[in-house]
Amino acid sequence: MQIDNYIPVTKAKTRLLDIIRMINDREDTIAITKNGIPRAVIMSMEQYEAMRETMAILGDVEMMKQIRCSRNEVKENRPLVDLEDLL
């Protein structure tokens, strides 16, 4: 994940509403810093949910096995679905 902006915590406290608008309008990811060190991240709910879904897929051993198998089939130019199965 890319951090689009870094904002000190003191500035974030006074500009919270602006920050929320910024992440929703531009889908930015903002790191909140304390003493110059990133300590927290603010992102839109849409980005957060997408990230959680991605992590769930990556953590699902069976699903990742199916994805790898499908990628290999595509690389080998094998049909992914037998057309007779669709009829």
N, CA and C atoms as a LAMMPS dump frame, in Angstrom:
ITEM: TIMESTEP
0
ITEM: NUMBER OF ATOMS
261
ITEM: BOX BOUNDS ff ff ff
-5.0000000000000000e+02 5.0000000000000000e+02
-5.0000000000000000e+02 5.0000000000000000e+02
-5.0000000000000000e+02 5.0000000000000000e+02
ITEM: ATOMS id mol type element x y z
1 1 1 N 0.848 -1.172 0
2 1 2 C 0 0 0
3 1 3 C 0.895 1.236 0
4 2 1 N 0.526 2.172 -0.787
5 2 2 C 1.283 3.408 -0.896
6 2 3 C 0.693 4.47 0.024
7 3 1 N 1.558 5.167 0.726
8 3 2 C 1.136 6.298 1.56
9 3 3 C 1.202 7.544 0.687
10 4 1 N 0.094 8.257 0.576
11 4 2 C 0.034 9.432 -0.288
12 4 3 C 0.453 10.715 0.414
13 5 1 N 0.321 10.729 1.74
14 5 2 C 0.607 11.958 2.468
15 5 3 C 0.934 11.629 3.918
16 6 1 N 1.765 12.445 4.518
17 6 2 C 2.118 12.314 5.934
18 6 3 C 1.681 13.594 6.638
19 7 1 N 0.963 13.435 7.738
20 7 2 C 0.468 14.599 8.481
21 7 3 C 0.795 14.414 9.96
22 8 1 N 1.39 15.433 10.576
23 8 2 C 1.662 15.348 12.023
24 8 3 C 0.352 15.257 12.808
25 9 1 N 0.382 14.546 13.914
26 9 2 C -0.823 14.327 14.715
27 9 3 C -1.446 15.642 15.17
28 10 1 N -0.647 16.637 15.486
29 10 2 C -1.21 17.92 15.936
30 10 3 C -2.007 18.582 14.818
31 11 1 N -1.52 18.481 13.588
32 11 2 C -2.239 19.036 12.447
33 11 3 C -3.474 18.183 12.14
34 12 1 N -3.354 16.877 12.284
35 12 2 C -4.475 15.97 12.01
36 12 3 C -5.639 16.241 12.962
37 13 1 N -5.325 16.558 14.217
38 13 2 C -6.396 16.819 15.194
39 13 3 C -7.239 18.008 14.768
40 14 1 N -6.608 19.03 14.22
41 14 2 C -7.352 20.24 13.85
42 14 3 C -7.985 20.14 12.463
43 15 1 N -7.518 19.193 11.648
44 15 2 C -8.014 19.076 10.266
45 15 3 C -8.701 17.74 9.983
46 16 1 N -9.224 17.08 11.004
47 16 2 C -9.775 15.746 10.828
48 16 3 C -10.871 15.693 9.765
49 17 1 N -11.812 16.631 9.792
50 17 2 C -12.891 16.623 8.801
51 17 3 C -12.331 16.788 7.388
52 18 1 N -11.364 17.674 7.214
53 18 2 C -10.726 17.859 5.899
54 18 3 C -10.023 16.577 5.447
55 19 1 N -9.377 15.896 6.372
56 19 2 C -8.667 14.654 6.053
57 19 3 C -9.662 13.592 5.601
58 20 1 N -10.787 13.487 6.297
59 20 2 C -11.809 12.506 5.918
60 20 3 C -12.346 12.811 4.529
61 21 1 N -12.59 14.068 4.234
62 21 2 C -13.038 14.443 2.883
63 21 3 C -11.984 14.079 1.841
64 22 1 N -10.731 14.327 2.172
65 22 2 C -9.636 14.05 1.242
66 22 3 C -9.55 12.56 0.916
67 23 1 N -9.662 11.702 1.909
68 23 2 C -9.527 10.269 1.638
69 23 3 C -10.728 9.731 0.869
70 24 1 N -11.894 10.337 1.074
71 24 2 C -13.074 9.888 0.332
72 24 3 C -13.096 10.422 -1.087
73 25 1 N -12.654 11.661 -1.288
74 25 2 C -12.674 12.266 -2.62
75 25 3 C -11.592 11.693 -3.523
76 26 1 N -10.395 11.484 -2.969
77 26 2 C -9.263 11.06 -3.802
78 26 3 C -8.768 9.667 -3.475
79 27 1 N -9.372 9.023 -2.512
80 27 2 C -8.937 7.696 -2.062
81 27 3 C -7.463 7.688 -1.654
82 28 1 N -7.031 8.759 -1.024
83 28 2 C -5.664 8.832 -0.512
84 28 3 C -5.525 7.976 0.738
85 29 1 N -4.301 7.558 0.996
86 29 2 C -3.951 6.908 2.247
87 29 3 C -3.005 7.861 2.967
88 30 1 N -3.344 8.204 4.196
89 30 2 C -2.592 9.224 4.931
90 30 3 C -2 8.618 6.191
91 31 1 N -0.719 8.851 6.373
92 31 2 C -0.046 8.406 7.591
93 31 3 C -0.042 9.565 8.582
94 32 1 N -0.396 9.275 9.818
95 32 2 C -0.342 10.259 10.897
96 32 3 C 0.967 10.032 11.632
97 33 1 N 1.743 11.101 11.771
98 33 2 C 3.052 10.977 12.413
99 33 3 C 3.047 11.604 13.798
100 34 1 N 3.895 11.056 14.649
101 34 2 C 4.137 11.617 15.98
102 34 3 C 5.652 11.713 16.122
103 35 1 N 6.125 12.907 16.343
104 35 2 C 7.568 13.173 16.401
105 35 3 C 8.259 12.71 15.123
106 36 1 N 7.559 12.892 13.985
107 36 2 C 8.129 12.564 12.688
108 36 3 C 8.09 11.103 12.304
109 37 1 N 7.553 10.255 13.164
110 37 2 C 7.508 8.813 12.907
111 37 3 C 6.058 8.405 12.615
112 38 1 N 5.811 7.721 11.48
113 38 2 C 4.446 7.272 11.185
114 38 3 C 3.938 6.332 12.281
115 39 1 N 2.749 6.639 12.827
116 39 2 C 2.186 5.851 13.925
117 39 3 C 0.808 5.274 13.614
118 40 1 N 0.117 5.851 12.606
119 40 2 C -1.219 5.371 12.262
120 40 3 C -1.492 5.701 10.798
121 41 1 N -2.5 5.036 10.26
122 41 2 C -2.886 5.261 8.868
123 41 3 C -4.378 5.515 8.811
124 42 1 N -4.761 6.482 7.982
125 42 2 C -6.172 6.755 7.732
126 42 3 C -6.426 6.476 6.253
127 43 1 N -7.467 5.672 6.002
128 43 2 C -7.866 5.366 4.622
129 43 3 C -9.38 5.267 4.569
130 44 1 N -9.925 5.282 3.362
131 44 2 C -11.375 5.177 3.213
132 44 3 C -11.838 3.777 3.62
133 45 1 N -13.092 3.676 3.984
134 45 2 C -13.664 2.369 4.317
135 45 3 C -13.593 1.437 3.116
136 46 1 N -13.788 1.98 1.929
137 46 2 C -13.729 1.162 0.713
138 46 3 C -12.334 0.543 0.557
139 47 1 N -11.298 1.345 0.762
140 47 2 C -9.936 0.816 0.679
141 47 3 C -9.689 -0.225 1.77
142 48 1 N -10.145 0.068 2.97
143 48 2 C -9.951 -0.846 4.093
144 48 3 C -10.628 -2.188 3.832
145 49 1 N -11.876 -2.14 3.367
146 49 2 C -12.608 -3.377 3.093
147 49 3 C -11.949 -4.171 1.969
148 50 1 N -11.457 -3.479 0.943
149 50 2 C -10.769 -4.161 -0.156
150 50 3 C -9.49 -4.823 0.348
151 51 1 N -8.765 -4.14 1.215
152 51 2 C -7.546 -4.697 1.778
153 51 3 C -7.852 -5.926 2.635
154 52 1 N -8.898 -5.857 3.442
155 52 2 C -9.284 -7.003 4.275
156 52 3 C -9.697 -8.187 3.411
157 53 1 N -10.438 -7.916 2.345
158 53 2 C -10.855 -8.986 1.439
159 53 3 C -9.645 -9.637 0.781
160 54 1 N -8.694 -8.818 0.357
161 54 2 C -7.46 -9.342 -0.243
162 54 3 C -6.703 -10.204 0.747
163 55 1 N -6.598 -9.756 1.982
164 55 2 C -5.897 -10.541 3
165 55 3 C -6.614 -11.858 3.272
166 56 1 N -7.941 -11.83 3.249
167 56 2 C -8.699 -13.065 3.467
168 56 3 C -8.451 -14.053 2.333
169 57 1 N -8.412 -13.56 1.109
170 57 2 C -8.138 -14.434 -0.039
171 57 3 C -6.732 -15.002 0.053
172 58 1 N -5.758 -14.135 0.341
173 58 2 C -4.371 -14.599 0.449
174 58 3 C -4.189 -15.601 1.579
175 59 1 N -5.006 -15.497 2.608
176 59 2 C -4.913 -16.42 3.741
177 59 3 C -5.695 -17.711 3.546
178 60 1 N -6.478 -17.794 2.482
179 60 2 C -7.282 -18.981 2.198
180 60 3 C -6.455 -19.926 1.323
181 61 1 N -5.909 -20.969 1.932
182 61 2 C -4.999 -21.887 1.242
183 61 3 C -5.658 -22.509 0.023
184 62 1 N -6.886 -22.943 0.17
185 62 2 C -7.581 -23.615 -0.941
186 62 3 C -7.838 -22.653 -2.099
187 63 1 N -8.266 -21.44 -1.788
188 63 2 C -8.531 -20.467 -2.832
189 63 3 C -7.248 -20.09 -3.576
190 64 1 N -6.157 -19.913 -2.834
191 64 2 C -4.879 -19.579 -3.478
192 64 3 C -4.413 -20.732 -4.365
193 65 1 N -4.67 -21.954 -3.948
194 65 2 C -4.322 -23.117 -4.768
195 65 3 C -5.102 -23.072 -6.083
196 66 1 N -6.388 -22.742 -6.009
197 66 2 C -7.213 -22.639 -7.215
198 66 3 C -6.731 -21.512 -8.121
199 67 1 N -6.359 -20.386 -7.542
200 67 2 C -5.869 -19.246 -8.329
201 67 3 C -4.582 -19.626 -9.045
202 68 1 N -3.652 -20.268 -8.33
203 68 2 C -2.394 -20.687 -8.958
204 68 3 C -2.644 -21.677 -10.094
205 69 1 N -3.566 -22.591 -9.87
206 69 2 C -3.916 -23.576 -10.892
207 69 3 C -4.488 -22.87 -12.123
208 70 1 N -5.372 -21.925 -11.916
209 70 2 C -5.967 -21.176 -13.031
210 70 3 C -4.912 -20.37 -13.775
211 71 1 N -4.001 -19.74 -13.053
212 71 2 C -2.914 -18.982 -13.702
213 71 3 C -2.076 -19.894 -14.575
214 72 1 N -1.773 -21.093 -14.087
215 72 2 C -0.993 -22.039 -14.879
216 72 3 C -1.751 -22.46 -16.135
217 73 1 N -3.052 -22.675 -15.997
218 73 2 C -3.862 -23.038 -17.155
219 73 3 C -3.861 -21.936 -18.204
220 74 1 N -3.931 -20.685 -17.76
221 74 2 C -3.894 -19.557 -18.692
222 74 3 C -2.521 -19.493 -19.376
223 75 1 N -1.442 -19.643 -18.605
224 75 2 C -0.09 -19.615 -19.181
225 75 3 C 0.1 -20.709 -20.22
226 76 1 N -0.495 -21.867 -19.962
227 76 2 C -0.362 -23.006 -20.875
228 76 3 C -1.406 -22.972 -21.982
229 77 1 N -2.205 -21.895 -22.008
230 77 2 C -3.225 -21.698 -23.041
231 77 3 C -4.252 -22.835 -23.056
232 78 1 N -4.517 -23.404 -21.883
233 78 2 C -5.533 -24.449 -21.757
234 78 3 C -6.873 -23.789 -21.472
235 79 1 N -7.946 -24.337 -21.995
236 79 2 C -9.26 -23.75 -21.697
237 79 3 C -9.579 -23.904 -20.21
238 80 1 N -10.111 -22.846 -19.643
239 80 2 C -10.448 -22.876 -18.222
240 80 3 C -11.751 -23.619 -17.968
241 81 1 N -12.643 -23.61 -18.969
242 81 2 C -13.936 -24.264 -18.832
243 81 3 C -14.154 -25.103 -20.086
244 82 1 N -14.555 -26.323 -19.898
245 82 2 C -14.91 -27.173 -21.024
246 82 3 C -16.257 -26.713 -21.535
247 83 1 N -16.321 -26.32 -22.803
248 83 2 C -17.557 -25.783 -23.367
249 83 3 C -18.719 -26.763 -23.244
250 84 1 N -18.456 -28.064 -23.277
251 84 2 C -19.52 -29.04 -23.132
252 84 3 C -20.151 -28.991 -21.742
253 85 1 N -19.375 -28.584 -20.742
254 85 2 C -19.917 -28.463 -19.388
255 85 3 C -20.93 -27.326 -19.27
256 86 1 N -20.847 -26.36 -20.175
257 86 2 C -21.753 -25.214 -20.124
258 86 3 C -23.112 -25.518 -20.753
259 87 1 N -23.175 -26.544 -21.567
260 87 2 C -24.434 -26.868 -22.267
261 87 3 C -25.327 -27.75 -21.463
